[in-house]
Amino acid sequence: MQREKAVDETKNFYLKSQSIQRTLREYSDPVVYSVYTGFGYNAKRKFDFASVEYGNSFYIGGDLFIVLSPKITLDLGAEQRFQNKQKINGVQNSELRSIPTFSIFNL
């Protein structure tokens, strides 16, 4: 279930977004690394005031996990995502988007 709010309307949607991802993971003590790619599909959402089509997306990325001690890990990641055009009531309101993401996590 996915709960979305648009303008003054809140609505629940079921199975409107799906994704598939493929990951290749390898390790060489004390480092674990992975490369992944995926596709995200967004079905049309119907609100009382409009029909919204979010863009589908394709992404590729990688993660690097470095074990610094038995209790501390440094995690680094990067992802590049491309998203199609978005439409509201059949009218395009965005272009192809390129969304880079970088992350650092320490536990």
Protein Blocks (a to p, Z undefined) as FASTA:
>chain_A
ZZddehjaccddehkbccddddddddddfbdcddddddddddddddfkbccddddddddd
ddddddfbfkbccdddddddddddddeehiacbdcddddddddddZZ
